[in-house]
């Protein structure tokens, strides 16, 4: 009878070892699946962050390219203005360019505050001008952007940002034309 009970104990022992082994394998398989799911989630999150970083980089590169273009344009303008400043005669600084097609006159302000510059576009196309004014007595200067339709005129004075007085220096710039410079009478 002793021999009969031993195989049962051995069978029961192997059964328990097998059961414990299978449970451990099941836990390891669940852990592997959970680990794979976490890796997949982190991979998707990394892809999303990488996509956002790529968009930000493209925006920054576009902004830098636009800034470089603006810097180049400003450098060209500075070069042109320094050449004009170094030239004794304004006509020598811009050879080959036609005269600026504007008529410029001054009148008293209706409000009684200084003078008003009346700029008339004598051309048949829209003009975008840069106007710089300087008061040598007060050592003040400003620059303005002016747009004038064909055949139209523009009154520019205190309300627009500058109160003209006698002795002010005024310059009108356009890329395609010679610079118009004058002193307010």
matplotlib code that plots the C-alpha trace (Angstrom):
import matplotlib.pyplot as plt

x = [0.0, 2.9, 3.8, 0.4, 0.3, 3.7, 2.7, -0.3, 2.0, 4.4, 1.5, 0.1, 3.5, 4.0, 0.5, 1.1, 4.5, 2.8, 0.0, 2.5, 4.6, 1.5, 0.4, 3.9, 3.9, 0.4, 1.6, 4.8, 2.6, 0.3, 3.3, 4.7, 1.4, 1.2, 4.8, 4.1, 1.0, 3.0, 5.7, 3.1, 1.5, 4.9, 5.8, 2.6, 3.2, 6.7, 5.4, 2.9, 5.6, 8.0, 5.3, 4.6, 8.4, 8.6, 5.8, 7.4, 10.7, 9.1, 7.4, 10.7, 12.5, 9.8, 10.0, 13.8, 13.7, 11.2, 13.4, 16.5, 14.6, 13.5, 17.1, 18.4, 15.8, 16.8, 20.5, 19.8, 17.9, 20.7, 23.3, 21.2, 20.7, 24.3, 25.3, 22.9, 24.2, 27.8, 27.0, 27.2, 24.5, 21.3, 21.0, 24.4, 23.3, 20.4, 21.5, 19.1, 16.0, 13.2, 12.0, 9.4, 6.0, 4.6, 3.7, 4.5, 3.1, 2.5, -0.5, -1.4, -3.3, -7.0, -6.6, -3.8, -1.2, 1.8, 1.8, 0.3, 2.2, -0.1, 1.3, -0.3, 0.3, 0.8, 1.3, -1.2, -0.4, -0.6, 2.5, 3.8, 6.3, 8.6, 8.6, 11.3, 11.1, 13.6, 13.5, 17.2, 16.4, 14.9, 17.0, 13.9, 13.1, 10.5, 9.7, 6.3, 4.8, 2.4, 0.1, -1.4, -3.8, -3.3, -4.2, -5.1, -3.6, -2.9, -2.8, -0.2, 0.2, -0.3, -3.2, -1.1, 1.9, 4.1, 3.6, 5.6, 7.4, 9.6, 13.1, 12.0, 13.8, 11.5, 12.5, 10.2, 11.6, 10.4, 12.4, 11.8, 12.3, 14.9, 14.5, 12.7, 14.4, 13.4, 13.3, 9.9, 9.6]
y = [0.0, 2.3, 2.0, 3.1, 6.3, 7.5, 7.8, 9.9, 12.3, 12.5, 13.2, 15.8, 17.4, 17.6, 18.9, 21.7, 22.6, 22.6, 24.8, 27.3, 27.3, 28.0, 30.8, 32.3, 32.0, 33.7, 36.6, 37.0, 37.0, 39.6, 41.7, 41.4, 42.5, 45.4, 46.4, 46.2, 48.4, 51.0, 51.0, 51.5, 54.4, 56.1, 55.6, 57.3, 60.1, 60.6, 60.7, 63.4, 65.5, 65.0, 66.2, 69.3, 70.0, 69.6, 72.1, 74.5, 74.2, 74.9, 78.0, 79.2, 78.6, 80.5, 83.4, 83.4, 83.4, 86.3, 88.1, 87.6, 89.0, 92.1, 92.5, 92.4, 94.9, 97.2, 96.8, 97.8, 100.8, 101.8, 101.3, 103.5, 106.2, 106.2, 106.6, 109.4, 111.0, 110.7, 112.2, 116.0, 116.4, 114.4, 114.0, 112.2, 109.7, 108.3, 108.6, 107.3, 107.6, 109.9, 112.7, 111.8, 112.6, 114.5, 118.2, 119.4, 122.6, 123.9, 125.8, 127.0, 124.4, 125.0, 124.3, 126.9, 124.3, 124.8, 124.1, 121.2, 119.6, 119.0, 116.1, 115.6, 112.4, 113.6, 110.1, 107.6, 104.9, 104.3, 105.6, 104.3, 106.8, 107.0, 110.5, 111.6, 114.9, 116.5, 119.6, 120.8, 123.3, 120.7, 117.8, 115.7, 113.4, 111.0, 108.7, 108.0, 105.8, 107.5, 106.0, 108.2, 107.2, 108.3, 112.0, 112.3, 114.6, 114.1, 116.7, 115.8, 117.8, 117.8, 115.3, 112.8, 113.0, 116.0, 119.8, 121.4, 124.7, 126.8, 125.3, 121.6, 119.3, 117.0, 114.1, 111.9, 108.5, 105.9, 103.0, 103.9, 107.7, 110.2, 111.4, 114.7, 116.9, 120.3, 122.7, 124.0, 127.7]
z = [0.0, 0.5, -3.1, -4.3, -2.3, -3.5, -7.2, -6.1, -4.1, -7.1, -9.4, -7.1, -6.7, -10.5, -10.9, -8.4, -10.1, -13.5, -12.1, -10.6, -13.8, -15.9, -13.6, -13.8, -17.6, -17.7, -15.5, -17.7, -20.8, -19.3, -18.3, -21.8, -23.3, -20.9, -21.6, -25.4, -24.9, -22.9, -25.6, -28.3, -26.3, -25.7, -29.4, -30.5, -28.0, -29.3, -32.9, -32.0, -30.2, -33.1, -35.5, -33.4, -33.2, -37.0, -37.5, -35.1, -36.8, -40.2, -38.8, -37.3, -40.6, -42.5, -40.1, -40.3, -44.1, -44.1, -41.6, -43.8, -46.7, -44.7, -43.5, -47.0, -48.1, -45.2, -46.0, -49.7, -48.5, -46.1, -48.8, -51.2, -48.6, -47.6, -51.2, -51.5, -48.3, -49.5, -52.9, -53.0, -55.5, -55.1, -58.8, -58.9, -56.3, -58.5, -62.1, -64.7, -62.5, -63.5, -61.3, -58.7, -60.2, -57.3, -56.7, -53.2, -51.6, -48.1, -46.6, -43.1, -41.0, -40.7, -37.0, -36.8, -35.7, -38.0, -41.8, -43.8, -46.7, -49.7, -51.8, -55.2, -57.3, -60.9, -62.2, -63.6, -61.1, -57.3, -55.4, -52.1, -50.7, -47.7, -46.2, -43.8, -42.0, -39.7, -37.6, -37.3, -34.6, -32.3, -33.5, -34.1, -37.1, -38.1, -41.0, -42.5, -45.2, -47.6, -50.2, -52.9, -55.6, -59.2, -59.7, -56.0, -53.4, -49.7, -46.9, -44.3, -41.1, -37.3, -37.4, -39.4, -37.0, -37.9, -37.4, -40.2, -39.4, -41.6, -41.9, -41.6, -44.0, -46.0, -48.3, -50.3, -51.5, -54.0, -55.4, -59.0, -58.8, -57.7, -54.2, -53.7, -51.0, -49.9, -47.0, -45.8, -46.6]

ax = plt.figure().add_subplot(projection="3d")
ax.plot(x, y, z, "-o")
ax.set_aspect("equal")
plt.show()
